[in-house]
Amino acid sequence: MENKLLARFPGVIAFPATPFNSEGEVDLGAFGRNLEPLLTRDFSALAVICSNGEMPSVTLDEYERVASAAADQIGGSKGLILGCGQTLRTAEAQARIARRVGAEGILLVAPYSNDLSEVGLADYYTRVAGAAEVPVFLYQTKWSGVLPLSLLDRLTSVENISMVKDENGSIGHYLNVRQEFGDRFHWVNGMAEPYVPSYWNMGVRTFTSGLACFIPDVTLEIRDLARAGDFPAVNRLLDEIITPLYRLRNRRPGYKTSMIKAAMTLCGLEGGSVRSPLIEMTPEDHRDLDAFLTATKLKDVELR
């Protein structure tokens, strides 16, 4: 199967948020306005309704409306990736929507189960990949653990399961996968900006970013500096901007998306609220975020 996404890599995949208004409803107008800064910059792809887009919290109707709006606005100017997950039937329906709107790939999240087996998980991945008929990223997360070599071996015959987004951070596991499978599974640094130096020098030069929603130029500067081999400069940006933002983001469980949405709003975009079970930042943490964005002049950057 042709994987059109690979022609766009290496590069940066931005992960837009799904804004909800004060009534908790999807705000498509805000969503479209928030996409504009990402479309005018050199991102390889946009991953919509994924982790940062709160995929587990949207209904199937909302999913289809956001996916269609994204596809219409992006119009092939960037790669479009859509998140899929939840129950098997829901994930299959999402995958069919992704194919119908013209997505170039899906990011497939393992479902929660209190009795998960490798055979069952391989069947789930295979069925959803069959519904998608486009290239599939498997999502290797902190909560689900690494994808065992034995599981990947079961999936080698599924042609369109061809990529892995690593948000687990086990470099050793990546080396084992590379030794076992070569380039069968295209690896993407889903640990984002902090792992650019580590992964870059092992040949993994596509990375993801949620922070790109409000500091797209910093994210792309990190990419450009890495391409130039200037890792001291990369590390300065990590120390001065990225690590402090991650510290704020990691203050409390449930901030992964709400911190990004709060920062978007502080920077002049329309982040909106998050849906339960995610939580909003406390007033104190919000003030600290505002103070940091002000001190670093990140609020002064024109994002329109």
GUDO-868648 format. One record per residue (C-alpha): residue number from 1; x, y, z. Coordinates in nm, 4 decimals. Last residue first. Example, Ala and Ser with C-alpha at 12.3 -4.5 7.8 and 13.67 -1.06 7.14 Angstrom:
BEGIN
[2; [1.3670; -0.1060; 0.7140]]
[1; [1.2300; -0.4500; 0.7800]]
***
This chain:
BEGIN
[304; [-0.2988; 3.5021; 1.3103]]
[303; [-0.0307; 3.3860; 1.5514]]
[302; [0.1533; 3.7129; 1.6128]]
[301; [0.4108; 3.6553; 1.8865]]
[300; [0.3719; 3.8821; 2.1902]]
[299; [0.2374; 3.6121; 2.4201]]
[298; [0.5656; 3.4237; 2.3840]]
[297; [0.7439; 3.7243; 2.5353]]
[296; [0.9372; 3.4911; 2.7693]]
[295; [0.8206; 3.6843; 3.0759]]
[294; [0.4622; 3.7035; 2.9485]]
[293; [0.4337; 3.3343; 2.8678]]
[292; [0.5823; 3.2545; 3.2082]]
[291; [0.3494; 3.4888; 3.3957]]
[290; [0.0436; 3.3508; 3.2159]]
[289; [0.1443; 2.9946; 3.3016]]
[288; [0.1967; 3.0920; 3.6657]]
[287; [-0.1419; 3.2643; 3.6723]]
[286; [-0.3076; 2.9511; 3.5277]]
[285; [-0.1378; 2.7394; 3.7941]]
[284; [-0.2798; 2.9613; 4.0671]]
[283; [-0.6273; 2.9753; 3.9098]]
[282; [-0.6314; 2.5940; 3.8876]]
[281; [-0.5931; 2.4490; 3.5409]]
[280; [-0.9051; 2.2896; 3.3962]]
[279; [-0.9645; 1.9176; 3.4376]]
[278; [-0.9831; 1.6211; 3.2015]]
[277; [-1.2455; 1.3599; 3.2902]]
[276; [-1.4394; 1.5609; 3.1816]]
[275; [-1.4299; 1.7893; 2.8799]]
[274; [-1.1814; 2.0676; 2.8220]]
[273; [-1.2566; 2.4365; 2.7745]]
[272; [-1.1854; 2.6786; 2.4937]]
[271; [-0.8518; 2.7223; 2.3264]]
[270; [-0.9484; 3.0264; 2.1245]]
[269; [-0.6301; 3.2023; 2.0086]]
[268; [-0.4728; 3.5197; 2.1484]]
[267; [-0.1669; 3.3816; 2.3265]]
[266; [-0.3489; 3.3525; 2.6602]]
[265; [-0.6193; 3.1504; 2.4830]]
[264; [-0.3642; 2.9118; 2.3349]]
[263; [-0.1895; 2.8817; 2.6708]]
[262; [-0.5151; 2.7765; 2.8388]]
[261; [-0.5805; 2.5216; 2.5655]]
[260; [-0.2298; 2.3800; 2.5995]]
[259; [-0.2595; 2.3588; 2.9787]]
[258; [-0.6013; 2.1946; 2.9420]]
[257; [-0.4629; 1.9271; 2.7104]]
[256; [-0.2091; 1.7497; 2.9307]]
[255; [-0.3498; 1.9013; 3.2491]]
[254; [-0.5461; 1.5944; 3.3638]]
[253; [-0.2860; 1.4738; 3.6131]]
[252; [-0.1423; 1.7746; 3.7955]]
[251; [0.1821; 1.9692; 3.7752]]
[250; [0.2795; 1.7977; 3.4512]]
[249; [0.1752; 2.0760; 3.2139]]
[248; [0.3517; 2.3367; 3.4265]]
[247; [0.6689; 2.1288; 3.4247]]
[246; [0.6245; 2.0714; 3.0519]]
[245; [0.6143; 2.4466; 2.9955]]
[244; [0.9314; 2.4935; 3.2008]]
[243; [1.1000; 2.2180; 2.9950]]
[242; [1.0042; 2.3670; 2.6585]]
[241; [1.1032; 2.7300; 2.7050]]
[240; [1.4480; 2.8023; 2.8496]]
[239; [1.5921; 2.4529; 2.8935]]
[238; [1.4512; 2.3046; 2.5715]]
[237; [1.5414; 2.6179; 2.3800]]
[236; [1.8963; 2.5997; 2.5137]]
[235; [1.9096; 2.2284; 2.4304]]
[234; [1.8277; 2.2965; 2.0670]]
[233; [2.1015; 2.5615; 2.0576]]
[232; [2.3555; 2.3113; 2.1933]]
[231; [2.2120; 2.0646; 1.9378]]
[230; [2.3163; 2.2665; 1.6345]]
[229; [2.3214; 1.9824; 1.3805]]
[228; [2.1644; 2.1993; 1.1111]]
[227; [1.8630; 1.9692; 1.0900]]
[226; [1.8373; 1.9854; 1.4681]]
[225; [1.8385; 2.3651; 1.4533]]
[224; [1.5608; 2.3603; 1.1939]]
[223; [1.3456; 2.1209; 1.3977]]
[222; [1.3927; 2.3250; 1.7144]]
[221; [1.3054; 2.6376; 1.5177]]
[220; [0.9884; 2.4621; 1.3978]]
[219; [0.8751; 2.4041; 1.7555]]
[218; [0.9613; 2.7600; 1.8556]]
[217; [0.7674; 2.8966; 1.5576]]
[216; [0.4572; 2.6929; 1.6401]]
[215; [0.4353; 2.8256; 1.9971]]
[214; [0.0570; 2.8170; 2.0627]]
[213; [-0.0749; 2.4991; 1.8984]]
[212; [0.2854; 2.3885; 1.8389]]
[211; [0.2884; 2.2883; 2.2072]]
[210; [0.1004; 1.9752; 2.0999]]
[209; [0.3984; 1.8562; 1.9001]]
[208; [0.4953; 1.5399; 1.7158]]
[207; [0.8339; 1.4367; 1.5845]]
[206; [0.9799; 1.3177; 1.2562]]
[205; [1.3565; 1.2762; 1.2623]]
[204; [1.4088; 0.9268; 1.3988]]
[203; [1.7599; 0.8560; 1.2639]]
[202; [1.9281; 0.7578; 1.5886]]
[201; [2.0742; 1.1056; 1.6317]]
[200; [1.7315; 1.2581; 1.6038]]
[199; [1.5821; 1.0347; 1.8736]]
[198; [1.7907; 1.1632; 2.1621]]
[197; [1.8141; 1.5266; 2.0535]]
[196; [1.4421; 1.5514; 1.9658]]
[195; [1.3236; 1.3893; 2.2884]]
[194; [1.2172; 1.7073; 2.4695]]
[193; [1.0413; 1.8408; 2.1560]]
[192; [0.7882; 1.5611; 2.1114]]
[191; [0.7692; 1.2333; 2.3035]]
[190; [0.5785; 1.1127; 1.9976]]
[189; [0.9037; 1.0577; 1.8095]]
[188; [0.7809; 0.8749; 1.5004]]
[187; [0.8919; 0.5264; 1.3951]]
[186; [0.8182; 0.3757; 1.0522]]
[185; [0.7401; 0.0083; 1.1137]]
[184; [0.8895; -0.2327; 0.8574]]
[183; [1.2175; -0.0380; 0.8569]]
[182; [1.4226; -0.3113; 1.0212]]
[181; [1.1887; -0.5532; 1.1991]]
[180; [1.3921; -0.7182; 1.4767]]
[179; [1.6828; -0.4749; 1.5035]]
[178; [1.4577; -0.1726; 1.4669]]
[177; [1.2101; -0.3079; 1.7199]]
[176; [1.4901; -0.3765; 1.9699]]
[175; [1.6322; -0.0279; 1.9176]]
[174; [1.2869; 0.1209; 1.9707]]
[173; [1.2528; -0.0759; 2.2940]]
[172; [1.5811; 0.0636; 2.4207]]
[171; [1.4664; 0.4172; 2.3458]]
[170; [1.1698; 0.3674; 2.5771]]
[169; [0.9925; 0.7026; 2.5589]]
[168; [0.6336; 0.5868; 2.5900]]
[167; [0.4787; 0.8343; 2.3501]]
[166; [0.6050; 0.6493; 2.0464]]
[165; [0.3931; 0.6988; 1.7350]]
[164; [0.4298; 0.3797; 1.5350]]
[163; [0.3906; 0.3365; 1.1604]]
[162; [0.3058; 0.0694; 0.9006]]
[161; [-0.0243; -0.0894; 0.9857]]
[160; [-0.1381; -0.0643; 0.6223]]
[159; [0.0069; -0.3995; 0.5211]]
[158; [-0.1391; -0.6154; 0.7950]]
[157; [0.1022; -0.9118; 0.7584]]
[156; [0.3465; -0.7560; 1.0049]]
[155; [0.0736; -0.7406; 1.2692]]
[154; [0.1409; -1.0632; 1.4595]]
[153; [0.5105; -0.9709; 1.4715]]
[152; [0.4182; -0.6356; 1.6234]]
[151; [0.2409; -0.8210; 1.9032]]
[150; [0.5420; -1.0493; 1.9637]]
[149; [0.7748; -0.7508; 1.9697]]
[148; [0.5624; -0.6049; 2.2472]]
[147; [0.4111; -0.2602; 2.1860]]
[146; [0.5397; -0.0523; 2.4755]]
[145; [0.3194; 0.0386; 2.7695]]
[144; [-0.0528; 0.1153; 2.7658]]
[143; [-0.0366; 0.4082; 3.0089]]
[142; [0.2811; 0.5656; 2.8736]]
[141; [0.1601; 0.5346; 2.5175]]
[140; [0.2528; 0.3492; 2.1989]]
[139; [-0.0003; 0.4657; 1.9413]]
[138; [-0.0118; 0.2436; 1.6340]]
[137; [-0.0031; 0.4588; 1.3250]]
[136; [-0.2164; 0.3331; 1.0360]]
[135; [-0.1904; 0.3877; 0.6616]]
[134; [-0.5264; 0.4030; 0.4816]]
[133; [-0.7862; 0.1260; 0.4298]]
[132; [-0.9551; 0.2514; 0.7462]]
[131; [-1.2007; -0.0362; 0.8002]]
[130; [-0.9255; -0.2938; 0.7567]]
[129; [-0.7003; -0.1031; 0.9966]]
[128; [-0.9848; -0.1136; 1.2486]]
[127; [-1.0156; -0.4905; 1.2120]]
[126; [-0.6407; -0.5547; 1.2326]]
[125; [-0.5898; -0.3355; 1.5389]]
[124; [-0.8756; -0.5076; 1.7221]]
[123; [-0.7524; -0.8568; 1.6221]]
[122; [-0.4019; -0.7737; 1.7451]]
[121; [-0.5539; -0.6526; 2.0718]]
[120; [-0.7487; -0.9766; 2.1104]]
[119; [-0.4432; -1.1941; 2.0508]]
[118; [-0.2360; -0.9815; 2.2870]]
[117; [-0.4950; -1.0137; 2.5602]]
[116; [-0.6756; -0.7434; 2.7561]]
[115; [-0.9000; -0.8395; 3.0466]]
[114; [-0.9851; -0.5106; 3.2179]]
[113; [-0.9997; -0.3461; 2.8765]]
[112; [-0.9295; 0.0077; 2.7607]]
[111; [-0.8996; 0.0431; 2.3859]]
[110; [-0.5613; 0.0748; 2.2113]]
[109; [-0.5284; 0.4010; 2.0210]]
[108; [-0.5067; 0.4117; 1.6415]]
[107; [-0.3616; 0.7192; 1.4750]]
[106; [-0.5116; 0.7306; 1.1271]]
[105; [-0.3564; 0.8136; 0.7909]]
[104; [-0.3821; 1.0161; 0.4718]]
[103; [-0.7242; 1.1502; 0.5642]]
[102; [-0.9547; 1.1984; 0.2650]]
[101; [-1.2926; 1.2701; 0.4225]]
[100; [-1.4153; 0.9164; 0.3458]]
[99; [-1.1054; 0.7429; 0.4804]]
[98; [-1.1280; 0.9237; 0.8129]]
[97; [-1.5022; 0.8558; 0.8303]]
[96; [-1.4361; 0.4846; 0.7748]]
[95; [-1.1773; 0.4892; 1.0529]]
[94; [-1.4193; 0.6637; 1.2895]]
[93; [-1.6813; 0.3959; 1.2213]]
[92; [-1.4250; 0.1201; 1.2833]]
[91; [-1.3166; 0.2908; 1.6062]]
[90; [-1.6776; 0.3175; 1.7222]]
[89; [-1.7482; -0.0476; 1.6461]]
[88; [-1.4297; -0.1639; 1.8176]]
[87; [-1.4889; 0.0513; 2.1246]]
[86; [-1.2750; 0.3617; 2.1909]]
[85; [-1.0131; 0.4442; 1.9256]]
[84; [-0.9361; 0.6496; 1.6186]]
[83; [-0.7353; 0.9689; 1.5749]]
[82; [-0.7261; 1.1419; 1.2380]]
[81; [-0.4175; 1.2268; 1.0319]]
[80; [-0.4243; 1.4913; 0.7585]]
[79; [-0.1054; 1.5623; 0.5634]]
[78; [-0.0700; 1.9266; 0.4794]]
[77; [-0.1869; 2.1418; 0.1873]]
[76; [-0.4306; 1.8645; 0.0900]]
[75; [-0.7393; 2.0755; 0.1480]]
[74; [-0.6514; 2.1702; 0.5029]]
[73; [-0.9770; 2.3611; 0.5459]]
[72; [-1.2078; 2.1013; 0.3922]]
[71; [-1.0313; 1.8109; 0.5654]]
[70; [-1.0453; 1.9854; 0.9020]]
[69; [-1.4149; 2.0666; 0.8680]]
[68; [-1.4925; 1.7079; 0.7671]]
[67; [-1.2996; 1.5665; 1.0622]]
[66; [-1.4646; 1.8113; 1.3037]]
[65; [-1.8142; 1.7239; 1.1796]]
[64; [-1.7476; 1.3501; 1.1699]]
[63; [-1.6070; 1.3437; 1.5218]]
[62; [-1.8968; 1.5491; 1.6529]]
[61; [-2.1412; 1.2927; 1.5131]]
[60; [-1.9331; 1.0082; 1.6563]]
[59; [-1.9377; 1.1709; 1.9979]]
[58; [-1.6269; 1.3380; 2.1338]]
[57; [-1.4562; 1.2672; 2.4663]]
[56; [-1.2233; 0.9803; 2.3737]]
[55; [-1.0778; 1.1898; 2.0864]]
[54; [-0.9746; 1.4767; 2.3127]]
[53; [-0.8002; 1.6753; 2.0340]]
[52; [-0.4693; 1.6619; 2.2226]]
[51; [-0.4959; 1.2827; 2.2188]]
[50; [-0.6202; 1.2657; 1.8592]]
[49; [-0.9099; 1.4567; 1.7086]]
[48; [-0.6818; 1.6031; 1.4386]]
[47; [-0.3204; 1.5130; 1.3634]]
[46; [-0.1880; 1.7848; 1.1341]]
[45; [0.0897; 1.7027; 0.8899]]
[44; [0.4248; 1.8177; 0.7583]]
[43; [0.4264; 2.1494; 0.9391]]
[42; [0.5861; 2.4431; 0.7581]]
[41; [0.3711; 2.7314; 0.8720]]
[40; [0.0632; 2.8992; 0.7250]]
[39; [-0.1545; 2.5975; 0.7964]]
[38; [-0.0582; 2.5841; 1.1629]]
[37; [-0.1382; 2.9517; 1.2195]]
[36; [-0.4805; 2.9014; 1.0502]]
[35; [-0.5854; 2.5933; 1.2447]]
[34; [-0.6965; 2.7950; 1.5480]]
[33; [-0.9420; 2.9906; 1.3342]]
[32; [-1.0971; 2.6693; 1.2057]]
[31; [-1.1359; 2.5218; 1.5532]]
[30; [-1.2807; 2.8471; 1.6828]]
[29; [-1.5536; 2.8324; 1.4198]]
[28; [-1.6082; 2.4620; 1.4790]]
[27; [-1.6824; 2.5134; 1.8487]]
[26; [-1.7679; 2.1696; 1.9874]]
[25; [-2.0169; 2.2035; 2.2740]]
[24; [-1.9307; 2.2333; 2.6427]]
[23; [-2.1702; 2.5201; 2.7060]]
[22; [-1.8791; 2.7626; 2.7489]]
[21; [-1.7404; 2.6524; 2.4111]]
[20; [-1.5358; 2.3414; 2.3346]]
[19; [-1.2161; 2.3650; 2.1297]]
[18; [-1.0676; 2.0500; 1.9734]]
[17; [-0.6909; 2.0892; 2.0088]]
[16; [-0.4527; 2.0698; 1.7149]]
[15; [-0.1697; 1.8123; 1.7160]]
[14; [0.1162; 1.9286; 1.4931]]
[13; [0.3257; 1.6702; 1.3079]]
[12; [0.6801; 1.7939; 1.2485]]
[11; [0.9079; 1.6828; 0.9671]]
[10; [1.0840; 1.3868; 0.8174]]
[9; [0.8520; 1.3117; 0.6482]]
[8; [0.6026; 1.4369; 0.3873]]
[7; [0.6735; 1.1514; 0.1437]]
[6; [0.6095; 0.9123; 0.4306]]
[5; [0.2537; 1.0404; 0.4575]]
[4; [0.1606; 0.9146; 0.1118]]
[3; [0.1969; 0.5533; 0.2227]]
[2; [0.1289; 0.3461; -0.0869]]
[1; [0.0000; 0.0000; 0.0000]]
***
